[in-house]
């Protein structure tokens, strides 16, 4: 009873005030917090004690997300397990992401931010991998105040506002990295982003100790794009036609051709970007088109997530009705796993 009363008085002794923002992106991600002391007469004597001060600090770190080991602690084993058991049909992406993220997070003094560019058709797992990375770095995963998701069509819809977007994007990145050096920025729909916009943050991805007093070297930037998907499909088809196993495909079979394809794609936000020209993207990560067996795996996992017992007959009925290519052989799924959550409800 006494501990409960002490907890209430200590919590009332701190008032959190949100600082105003005029950012283009008025989201909950902006956290400019100021702590204002509001000492109550009843609790004054308690707060004067060292023990109460320590308790108040611990309570603050318990209830409010902070940029320290209480809320941010990389789990390499967890990431490896998630990539190997939850991501289907992407042996190349899983291997590259695990090595890249683990090496970066274990480096206390990286020379530049980690920059990953994930490419492949819709439904192959790009967004899912971003989620797995966040969940194994931040205690709150994608809902962390230090994970920032941008969608091209939602945040940068008007081509005639590109100059304004550039300025506001720079301010957004700079402001959030100032709050937490280990921030993560995810840019979805890069194939729909206006060319030249992403170059506005090029200095933050380069080899600088700091820019105007802010160091970006511990931040992570992840770009998601459908651009280059055709090149990836082409390689997968060639391996299949030659009778070679899918698992024989390696990063070297795809990365160079993929980066050139994206760089020269006029419909991509990476078109002639200095991020590629200056080699600031650490890895171009290819996501292969999924096969029938991978759709089955996704369907069974989705049934479990919906609280159903996994039923292979139900999932196979759903999988058979999806579209595949080549048309006759029906090897690769055209929709991947993206439509499964909605489609599965019809068959359950």
C-alpha positions as CSV (number, residue, x, y, z in Angstrom):
1,X,0.0,0.0,0.0
2,X,2.8,2.4,0.9
3,X,4.7,1.5,-2.3
4,X,1.6,2.2,-4.4
5,X,1.1,5.6,-2.7
6,X,4.8,6.5,-3.2
7,X,4.5,5.5,-6.9
8,X,1.5,7.8,-7.4
9,X,3.2,10.8,-5.7
10,X,6.4,10.3,-7.6
11,X,4.6,10.1,-11.0
12,X,2.7,13.2,-10.2
13,X,5.9,15.0,-9.5
14,X,6.8,15.1,-13.1
15,X,4.9,16.8,-15.9
16,X,5.6,15.9,-19.5
17,X,5.1,18.7,-22.0
18,X,5.2,18.1,-25.8
19,X,7.1,20.8,-27.7
20,X,5.2,22.2,-30.7
21,X,6.2,21.2,-34.2
22,X,5.4,22.7,-37.6
23,X,6.8,19.7,-39.5
24,X,5.1,18.5,-42.6
25,X,4.7,15.1,-40.9
26,X,2.6,15.7,-37.8
27,X,2.9,12.2,-36.5
28,X,3.4,10.6,-33.1
29,X,7.0,9.9,-34.0
30,X,8.1,13.4,-33.2
31,X,8.9,13.4,-29.5
32,X,10.3,16.7,-28.3
33,X,9.8,16.2,-24.6
34,X,10.6,18.6,-21.8
35,X,10.5,17.5,-18.2
36,X,9.1,20.2,-15.9
37,X,9.4,19.7,-12.1
38,X,6.1,20.1,-10.3
39,X,6.9,19.4,-6.7
40,X,3.9,18.8,-4.4
41,X,4.1,19.8,-0.7
42,X,3.2,16.2,0.3
43,X,6.1,14.7,-1.7
44,X,8.8,17.3,-1.2
45,X,10.5,15.5,1.6
46,X,10.5,12.3,-0.3
47,X,12.0,13.8,-3.5
48,X,14.7,15.4,-1.5
49,X,16.0,12.0,-0.6
50,X,18.5,10.2,-2.8
51,X,16.4,7.0,-2.7
52,X,13.3,8.8,-4.1
53,X,15.4,10.5,-6.8
54,X,16.7,7.1,-7.9
55,X,13.2,5.6,-7.8
56,X,11.9,8.5,-9.9
57,X,14.6,8.0,-12.5
58,X,13.9,4.3,-12.7
59,X,10.2,4.9,-13.0
60,X,10.8,7.3,-15.9
61,X,12.9,4.8,-17.8
62,X,10.3,2.1,-17.1
63,X,7.3,4.1,-18.4
64,X,8.8,6.3,-21.1
65,X,10.9,5.1,-24.0
66,X,14.4,6.4,-23.9
67,X,17.3,6.0,-26.3
68,X,19.4,3.7,-24.1
69,X,19.8,0.0,-23.3
70,X,16.5,0.0,-21.4
71,X,14.6,0.3,-24.7
72,X,17.2,-0.3,-27.3
73,X,19.2,-3.5,-27.2
74,X,20.1,-5.5,-30.4
75,X,19.2,-9.2,-30.3
76,X,21.4,-10.9,-32.9
77,X,20.2,-14.4,-32.0
78,X,16.6,-13.3,-32.2
79,X,17.1,-11.7,-35.7
80,X,18.8,-14.9,-36.9
81,X,16.0,-17.0,-35.6
82,X,13.2,-14.8,-37.1
83,X,14.9,-14.6,-40.5
84,X,15.3,-18.4,-40.6
85,X,11.9,-19.4,-39.4
86,X,9.5,-16.6,-40.4
87,X,10.8,-15.4,-43.7
88,X,10.1,-17.9,-46.5
89,X,12.0,-18.4,-49.8
90,X,14.5,-15.6,-49.3
91,X,17.8,-17.2,-48.5
92,X,19.8,-14.5,-50.2
93,X,18.0,-11.6,-48.4
94,X,18.1,-13.4,-45.0
95,X,21.9,-14.0,-45.2
96,X,22.7,-10.4,-46.4
97,X,20.4,-8.7,-43.8
98,X,21.7,-10.8,-40.9
99,X,25.4,-10.1,-41.7
100,X,24.8,-6.5,-42.5
101,X,22.7,-5.6,-39.4
102,X,24.7,-7.7,-37.0
103,X,28.1,-6.3,-38.1
104,X,26.8,-2.8,-37.9
105,X,25.1,-3.0,-34.5
106,X,28.1,-4.7,-33.0
107,X,30.3,-1.9,-34.2
108,X,30.5,0.8,-31.5
109,X,32.1,3.3,-33.9
110,X,30.8,2.8,-37.5
111,X,32.2,5.1,-40.2
112,X,28.8,5.7,-41.7
113,X,25.2,4.8,-41.3
114,X,23.9,1.5,-42.4
115,X,22.1,1.9,-45.7
116,X,20.1,-1.1,-47.1
117,X,18.0,-1.0,-50.3
118,X,15.5,-3.9,-50.5
119,X,14.2,-4.8,-53.9
120,X,11.6,-7.2,-55.3
121,X,8.0,-7.7,-56.3
122,X,5.1,-7.0,-54.0
123,X,4.5,-9.6,-51.4
124,X,8.0,-11.0,-51.3
125,X,8.8,-9.9,-47.7
126,X,10.5,-6.4,-47.9
127,X,8.3,-4.7,-45.3
128,X,8.3,-7.8,-43.2
129,X,12.1,-7.9,-43.0
130,X,12.1,-4.2,-42.0
131,X,9.7,-5.1,-39.2
132,X,11.9,-8.0,-38.0
133,X,15.0,-5.7,-37.9
134,X,13.1,-3.1,-35.8
135,X,11.7,-5.8,-33.4
136,X,15.2,-7.1,-32.7
137,X,16.7,-3.7,-32.0
138,X,13.9,-1.7,-30.3
139,X,11.8,-3.0,-27.5
140,X,8.7,-1.5,-29.0
141,X,9.5,-2.6,-32.6
142,X,7.8,-0.6,-35.3
143,X,5.9,1.4,-32.8
144,X,9.1,2.8,-31.3
145,X,9.6,6.5,-31.2
146,X,12.9,6.0,-32.8
147,X,11.6,4.1,-35.9
148,X,10.3,6.4,-38.6
149,X,8.4,5.1,-41.6
150,X,7.9,7.3,-44.8
151,X,5.6,6.2,-47.6
152,X,6.2,8.1,-50.9
153,X,2.6,8.5,-51.9
154,X,1.4,9.5,-48.5
155,X,4.3,11.8,-47.3
156,X,5.5,13.2,-50.7
157,X,2.4,13.2,-53.0
158,X,2.9,16.4,-55.0
159,X,5.7,16.8,-57.5
160,X,5.6,20.6,-57.4
161,X,6.4,20.5,-53.7
162,X,9.6,18.6,-54.0
163,X,11.8,21.5,-52.8
164,X,9.7,21.9,-49.7
165,X,9.8,18.1,-49.1
166,X,13.6,18.2,-49.3
167,X,13.9,20.8,-46.6
168,X,11.4,19.2,-44.3
169,X,12.9,15.7,-44.8
170,X,16.4,17.1,-43.9
171,X,14.9,18.7,-40.7
172,X,13.0,15.5,-39.8
173,X,16.1,13.3,-40.1
174,X,18.4,15.8,-38.3
175,X,15.9,16.4,-35.5
176,X,15.3,12.7,-34.8
177,X,18.9,11.7,-35.0
178,X,19.7,14.5,-32.5
179,X,17.2,12.8,-30.1
180,X,18.5,9.3,-30.7
181,X,21.7,8.5,-32.7
182,X,20.4,4.9,-33.2
183,X,17.3,6.0,-35.1
184,X,15.9,4.0,-38.0
185,X,14.4,5.5,-41.1
186,X,12.3,3.3,-43.5
187,X,11.4,4.7,-46.9
188,X,8.7,2.7,-48.6
189,X,7.6,2.9,-52.3
190,X,10.9,4.3,-53.5
191,X,9.8,3.4,-57.0
192,X,7.1,6.1,-56.6
193,X,9.3,8.7,-55.0
194,X,10.1,11.9,-57.0
195,X,13.6,11.7,-58.6
196,X,16.1,13.8,-56.7
197,X,14.2,14.0,-53.4
198,X,16.2,11.3,-51.6
199,X,19.4,13.1,-52.6
200,X,18.5,15.7,-50.0
201,X,19.7,13.4,-47.2
202,X,22.8,12.3,-49.1
203,X,25.2,14.1,-46.7
204,X,23.7,12.2,-43.7
205,X,24.5,8.9,-45.3
206,X,28.1,9.8,-46.2
207,X,31.4,9.3,-44.3
208,X,31.3,12.3,-41.9
209,X,32.1,12.3,-38.2
210,X,29.3,14.9,-37.8
211,X,27.4,17.6,-39.6
212,X,26.7,20.8,-37.6
213,X,27.3,18.9,-34.4
214,X,25.1,15.9,-35.2
215,X,26.6,12.4,-36.0
216,X,24.5,10.1,-38.2
217,X,26.9,7.2,-38.2
218,X,24.8,5.0,-35.9
219,X,21.6,5.5,-37.8
220,X,20.0,2.9,-40.1
221,X,18.3,3.8,-43.4
222,X,16.2,1.2,-45.3
223,X,14.8,1.8,-48.7
224,X,12.0,-0.5,-50.1
225,X,11.3,-0.6,-53.8
226,X,9.6,-2.8,-56.5
227,X,12.1,-1.3,-58.9
228,X,14.6,-3.9,-60.2
229,X,12.0,-6.7,-59.6
230,X,12.0,-7.6,-63.2
231,X,15.8,-8.2,-63.2
232,X,15.4,-10.4,-60.1
233,X,12.6,-12.4,-61.7
234,X,14.7,-12.8,-64.9
235,X,17.6,-14.4,-62.9
236,X,15.2,-16.7,-61.0
237,X,13.6,-17.8,-64.2
238,X,17.0,-18.5,-65.8
239,X,18.0,-20.7,-62.9
240,X,14.7,-22.6,-63.1
241,X,15.0,-23.1,-66.8
242,X,18.5,-24.4,-66.4
243,X,17.3,-26.9,-63.9
244,X,19.3,-25.3,-61.1
245,X,18.2,-25.1,-57.5
246,X,16.8,-21.8,-56.2
247,X,19.1,-22.0,-53.3
248,X,22.1,-21.8,-55.7
249,X,21.3,-18.2,-56.4
250,X,23.8,-15.9,-54.7
251,X,24.0,-12.1,-54.1
252,X,26.8,-11.8,-56.7
253,X,24.3,-13.1,-59.3
254,X,22.0,-10.2,-58.8
255,X,23.6,-7.2,-57.0
256,X,25.5,-5.5,-59.8
257,X,22.7,-5.9,-62.4
258,X,20.2,-4.8,-59.8
259,X,22.0,-1.6,-58.8
260,X,22.4,-0.6,-62.5
261,X,18.7,-1.4,-63.2
262,X,17.6,0.8,-60.4
263,X,20.0,3.6,-61.2
264,X,18.8,3.9,-64.8
265,X,15.1,3.5,-64.0
266,X,13.5,6.9,-64.7
267,X,10.4,5.8,-62.8
268,X,12.4,5.2,-59.6
269,X,13.3,7.5,-56.8
270,X,16.9,6.2,-57.2
271,X,17.1,7.4,-60.8
272,X,20.7,8.8,-61.3
273,X,20.8,9.4,-57.5
274,X,24.1,10.3,-55.9
275,X,23.4,7.7,-53.2
276,X,24.2,5.0,-55.8
277,X,26.8,7.0,-57.8
278,X,28.8,7.6,-54.6
279,X,28.4,4.1,-53.4
280,X,26.5,5.1,-50.2
281,X,24.1,2.1,-50.4
282,X,25.9,-0.7,-48.5
283,X,23.8,-3.5,-49.9
284,X,21.2,-3.9,-52.6
285,X,19.2,-6.8,-51.2
286,X,17.2,-8.9,-53.8
287,X,13.9,-10.6,-52.8
288,X,13.2,-13.5,-55.1
289,X,9.7,-14.3,-56.5
290,X,8.0,-16.8,-54.2
291,X,7.0,-20.3,-55.3
292,X,3.8,-22.3,-54.6
293,X,5.5,-24.0,-51.6
294,X,6.3,-20.6,-50.0
295,X,2.7,-19.4,-50.4
296,X,1.7,-22.5,-48.5
297,X,4.1,-21.7,-45.7
298,X,2.8,-18.1,-45.5
299,X,-0.8,-19.4,-45.4
300,X,-0.1,-21.8,-42.6
301,X,1.6,-19.1,-40.6
302,X,-1.2,-16.7,-41.2
303,X,-3.8,-19.3,-39.9
304,X,-1.8,-19.6,-36.7
305,X,-1.6,-15.8,-36.3
306,X,-5.4,-15.6,-36.7
307,X,-5.9,-18.1,-33.9
308,X,-6.8,-21.1,-36.1
309,X,-5.3,-24.5,-36.2
310,X,-3.1,-24.8,-39.3
311,X,-5.0,-26.6,-42.0
312,X,-3.0,-27.5,-45.1
313,X,-6.0,-28.4,-47.1
314,X,-7.6,-25.0,-46.6
315,X,-4.3,-23.2,-47.4
316,X,-3.8,-25.3,-50.6
317,X,-7.3,-24.5,-51.8
318,X,-6.5,-20.8,-51.4
319,X,-3.0,-21.1,-53.0
320,X,-4.4,-22.9,-56.1
321,X,-6.6,-20.0,-56.9
322,X,-3.8,-17.4,-57.0
323,X,-2.0,-16.4,-60.1
324,X,1.4,-17.8,-61.1
325,X,3.9,-17.6,-64.0
326,X,5.0,-18.9,-66.4
327,X,1.3,-19.5,-67.2
328,X,1.6,-23.2,-68.0
329,X,4.1,-24.3,-65.4
330,X,2.8,-22.0,-62.6
331,X,6.1,-21.8,-60.8
332,X,6.3,-18.3,-59.3
333,X,3.5,-16.5,-57.5
334,X,2.5,-13.1,-59.0
335,X,1.1,-11.8,-55.7
336,X,3.5,-13.4,-53.2
337,X,2.2,-13.5,-49.7
338,X,0.7,-10.0,-49.5
339,X,-2.9,-11.0,-50.4
340,X,-3.0,-14.0,-48.1
341,X,-4.4,-12.4,-44.9
342,X,-7.4,-11.1,-46.9
343,X,-7.8,-14.2,-49.1
344,X,-7.5,-16.7,-46.4
345,X,-10.7,-15.5,-44.6
346,X,-12.7,-16.6,-47.6
347,X,-11.5,-20.2,-47.3
348,X,-11.5,-20.7,-43.5
